[in-house]
Amino acid sequence: MAVENVDQKYEVTVRFRLIRNCMLLSGISVFAQLYLFQPILSDLCRFFSITPATSSLTVSITTVGIAVGLLYWAFKADSISREKLMGISLILSSVITIVSAFVGNYFVLLVLSLIKGIALAGVSGVALAYLSEEVDTSKIGLAISLYLSGNTLGGMLGRVVATLVAGYGGWQLAALFIGIGSLIVGGFFCKMIPAGKNFSATPFTLREKITQMRSLLTQPTFISMYMIAALSMGIFVSVYNYLSFLLESPLFALPHHLVAMIFMMYIAGIIGSVVAGSLSDKFAPEILLQGTLLLMGIGMSCLLVMKLWIIVLGLGILTFSFFGTHTLASRIVSIHAQNLKSSATCVYWLFYYLGSSLIGSLTGIVFVSNGWFSLVEILLLLLLGALIIASLFIFKYRFYEKSKVYSHHRYGSDDVHSCS
């Protein structure tokens, strides 16, 4: 009996490690591919003879693809094996990234980016559900934090590697490099990811899903967090989209390898997510959310000062506070969703990526037409909108309907919170 217990414990430990490592790598792959082109938009401008606003479509169209994919998987995800879906998505997206390295037409590159985004949604849409089902409750917090750290790490590595490789051999080599690396990760994932033991396909009707979606999009709790996610993500992506143009301009004239180091600031995002998650176990997340939004405003204000060290400081504050905002908003959604966690999470990511796509591209028009200062001013106005939404949410629910909706004891340490 003792030997059986030891063997069973060993099997559980090995299984957890495989899940942990596979999901960490999947997060790195997804976000490295997603933000591959963001730091090298200036290279695309020169190669295709396009404007900065047009070049930003490579990032925006990929996030549109993810949004479209998430909308589909919000209806379909509970009827397909999760690990198989994630494996196929990782392989398919990697192949598309590799193919994009050989494209000489910008429209074709955009089409490939759209398809790649749809493929990547297969991972984003079910990853947290897979972890929630397959990992013991005592370790699920660790597993989820590692997966989400992989998201952030992938976003950082994708940007840094793309910038450095593009500086050496052009944007095509950067795409090829990240595509091949992601393909290797996808192969490892497919071979090593443990099969789900606790998943069972759930039949559904379209009417039931539409009813669920309607409830999510009409409840102020959810729509408030969805709007905050869209606005904050749009602001964050806009800064990172166009900051490289400012840093490479005659005002700073930074070389590629130094611009790449700016994206190491994502480390501040990892810290921000962990800090926000820890604090939300002790304090009301809706109050902390206001604080992180205000902190984003401080970071944005620093970007108006044309001194490199102040810009770097502001970017660090912005990155730290954005990931904190994202962690808190997604946590609030997860807690209130109860039996609709999968659908609520998909809709949250849908708004998150739509904000990235729409705001990230439209602000490029402002940047091209009126310059950096006008861009930051517009982003500050959008941030003010997010802060007003957060304030109204707190005013209505914390003080008037706390007994019905919000009670701080509902926020436990095992709750799922996320970052990207």
N, C-alpha and C positions, 0 to 999 in steps of 0.2 A: 504493500500500500504506500509506504514512504517513497519507494522508488518511482511508483506511478505518479505521485504528486510532484516529485522533482522533475520527471520527464515532462509532465503537463505544464509545469511552471516555465521550464526551459523553452518549450514550444511556443507558449504565449509570449515570452520575452523576445524570441527570434522573430515571431510574426510582427510584433509591435515595431521592432527595429526596421524591418523591411518596409512596413507601411510608412513609418516616419521618414526614412531615407528616400523612398520613392516619391512621396508627396512633397518633400522639400525640393527635390530635383524638378518635379513637374511645375512647381511654382516658379522656379528660376527660369525654366524653359519658356513658359507662357509669357512672362513679362519681359524677358530679353527680346523675344520676337515682337511683342506688342510695341515696344518703344525703340526698336532698332533704328528707325529713321529720324527720331526726334532730335538728337544732337548733331545730325549731319544734314539738316535741311539746307544749309548754305551750299553744300556740295551738290545737292539735287538741283538747286537754283542754277548753278553754273553749268551742270551737265545738260539739263533739259531746257535751259534759257527761260525759266519761269520766275514768278515773283515769290517772296516769302509766304504770302497768304496761300498761294496755290500749292507751294511745296508742303505746307502743313496738312494738306488733304491726305498725305500718305499716313499720317498718324490718325487723323479724324476718321478716315474711311475704314481703317482697321477697327476702331472702336465702334463705329456704326455696325460693322459686321458682327462684332461681339454682342452688341445690343440686339440685333436681329436674331442671332443664335440663341441668346438668353430668352428672348420672347418665345421662341419655339420650344426650348427645353423647359420653360416654365409649365408648359402643357404636357410635355412628353417624357421628362426626365425620370419619373417614377415607374416607367414601364420598360426600361432598358438597363442591362447590367452596367453598373457604374464604372468598374475598373476597365471593362472592354471599351466603353465609350471614351474614357479618358485616354486610353492607349491609342486608339484609332485617331483621336483628335491631335495628340502630340505628334504622331508620325505624319499625318496629312499636312499639318501646319508647317512642319519642318521641311517637307518636300516643296511646298509652295514658296517658302523663304529662299530655298536654294535656287529654284527656278527664277525667282525675281532678280537674282544677281545677273542674269543673262538677258534681261529685258532692255530694249533700247527705246521703247515708246512709253511716254508717261501715262497715257490712258490705260495701257495694258498693265502697268505697274499698279495703278489704282484698283483695277479689277482684281488683280491677284491679292492685293492688300485686303479688299473686301472679303474675298473667299477665305483668306487666312484668318480674319477675325471671326467669321462664322465657325470655322474649325476650332479655334481656341475657346469658344464659348462652351464647347463640350466638356472642357476641364473645369472652367470657372463655375459652370452651372451645377455640378454635382460633387465637387471636391469636399466641401464641408459636410455634405450629407453622408458621403462615404466614411469620413472620419468619425462622424457622430454614431454611425451604425457599427463600425468595425473595431473601434478602440474602447478599451475599458474606461469607465467614467473617471477612475482615479488618474488616468493618464491622458484624457482627451484634451485637457487644457494645454499640456505640453505639445501634443501632436498638432493641434490647431495653430498654436503660436509658431511652431517650426514651419508649418506650411505657409503661413502668412508672412513670416520672415523671409521665406524663399521667394515670395512674390516681390517683396521690397528689394531683396538682394538681386533678383533677376532684373528688376527695373534699373537698378544701379549698374550692374555689370554690363547689361545690354548697352546702356548709354556710353559707359566708359570704354568698353571694348570697341564698339562701333566707331567712336571718335578717334581712338588711337589707330585702329586698322585702316580707317578711311584716310587718315593723315598720311599713312604709309603707301597705300595702294588703291585709294578711291572707294567710293561707296559700294561698288559691286563686290569688292573683296570683303568688305565688312559684312554684307548680306550673306555671302557664301560662307564665311567663317562662322557666323552665328547659326546659320541654317544647318551646317554639318554638325556643329556642337549639339544643337537641339535634336537632331536626328539620332545621335548617339544616346542622348538622354532618353528619347522616346523608345529606342530599342531596349535599353536597360529597364525602363519602366514596364514595358509589355512582358518582359521575361521574368521580372522579380516581384511585381505587385501581387500580393496575396488575393486570392479569389474571395469575394464577399460571402460571409457566412450568415449574415443577418438581414440581407436584402431579399425582398420578395416583390416581384412586379405587382404594381397596384393598378387594377383596371379603373378607368375613369370615363366620364362622359364629357363632351365638350360643354354642355350646359353647366355641369358642376364646376368646371374650371373657370368658365366665364363669370359665374356667380362669385367664385372666390376672388377673381381679379377685380371685379366691381367693388367688392367689400374692401379690398386693400386700397383702391384708388379713391374711395369716398370717405374713409375714416381720417380725420384730421391728424391723428397720431402718425400714421404712415405717410400721408402726403407731405406733412411737414418735414419729416426726415428725408423723404425722397428729394424734395426741393433743395434742402440743405446739401445733400450729397451731390446733386447736379451742379449747383452753384459753386461749391467749394472745389470740386474736381475740375470744373471749367477754369476757375481762377488759377489753380495749381498748374494745370497743363499749359495754359497760356503763357505763364511766366517761363516755364522750362522750354516751350516751343521757340520763343523769340529772344531769350536771354543770350543765346550763343551768337546771334546776329549783333547784339550790342557789344559783347565782349570781343568779337572779331573786327569790329568797326575801328576806324582810325583813333577813336577816343581812347580805346584800351589796347587795340592791336595785339591781342593775345594769340599765341600759336595754338594749333590743334591740341597738343598734349596738355597744355594748361587748361584749356576749355574743358577737356575731358575730366580734369580733377574736380571741376565744379560739381559734377554729378555724384561725386563721392559724398556729397551732402545728404544723400539718401540714408546714410548711417544715422543722421539726426531723426529721420522718419521712423526708423526701427525703434529708437529710444522713445520717441514721442508716443508710438503705439503702445509700448510696454508700460510707460508711465501712466497714460490715460486709462489703460485697462486695469492697472493696479489701483489707481485712485477711485475708479468707478465701483470697486468692491467695497469702498468705505464711504463714499459720498455720492449724492444723487447725480447720475449721469447727465440729466438735463441741465443742471446748474454748471457742471464742468464744461458742457458743450458751449455755453456762452463764453466761458473763459478762453477756450481754445480758438473760438472765432475772433475774439478781441486780440488774441496773440497773433493770429494771422494778419490782422490789420497793422500791428506794429511791424511785423516783418515786411509787409508790402510797402509801408511808409519808408523803410530804409532803402528800398529799391529806387527811390526818387533822388537819392543823394549820389552824385557821380564820383564816388570814391570807391575803389575796388574793395577795400577791407570792409566798408559799410555794406556794400552790395552782398558780399559773401556772408556777413553776419545776418543781414536781412533774409537771405535765402535760407540760411540755417534755421532761423526762427520760423519762417513760413513753412518749411518742410516738416519741422518738429510739430508745429501746431496743426498742420493739415492732416497728418496721419493720426494725431490725437482726435481731431474732429471726426474723421472717418471711422475710427474705432468706436467712438461714443455713439454716433448716429446709427451705425450698423448694429450695435448692441441693443439700443432701444428698440429697433425694429425686431430683432430676434426675440426679445422678451415678450413683446406685445403680440407677436404672431401666433404663439401657442401652437395650435394644430396646423397652421399654414406656413410653417417655417420655410419650407422649400420654395413655395410660390412667393412669399414675402421677400426672401433673399434674392430671388431671381429678378423681381421687380426693382428692388433696391439697386442691384448691379446694372439693370437696364437704365435707370435714371442716371446713375453714376457715369456710365459710358456715353450716354446721350449728351450729358453736360460737357464731357471731354470733347466730343465730336463737334457739337454746335458752337459752343463758346470758344473752344480752341481754334476753330477756323475763322469765325466771324471777327474775333479780336485781331486776327491777322490783317484784316482790312484796315482796322484802326491804326495798327502799327505801321503799315506801309504808307497810309495817307497822312498820318499826323505824328508819328514817331513814338518813342518809348514812353515819354511822360504822359501822353494822352492815353496810351494803353494801360498804364498803371492806374490812372485816375478812373478809367472805366471799370477796371477790376475792383477797385476800392468801392465803387458804387454797388457792384454786384455783391460784394462782401457785406455791405450795409444791408442789402436785401435779405441775405441769409441770416444776419444777426436779428433783424426785425422778426423774421419767421420764427427763429428760436425763442425770442422774447415773448411773442404771442402764444407760442406753444406752452411755455412755462406758465404764463399768466393764466391761461385757460385751464390747464390740466393740473398744475401743481397746487393752485390756490382754490379752484372752484370744483374740480372733479377728482381730487386726489384719492378719495375713498373708492371711486369707481374705476379709475384707470391707473393712477400712479400711487404706489406705496413702496417706499424704499426697500422694505424687506423682500420684495420680489426680485431684487437684484442680487444674485448669489455669485460666489466665486467660480462656479462651474458653467456660468453662462457663456455662450459663444459670442465672441466679438472678432471683428475682422479688420484687416488693412490690406492695401495693395501697393 
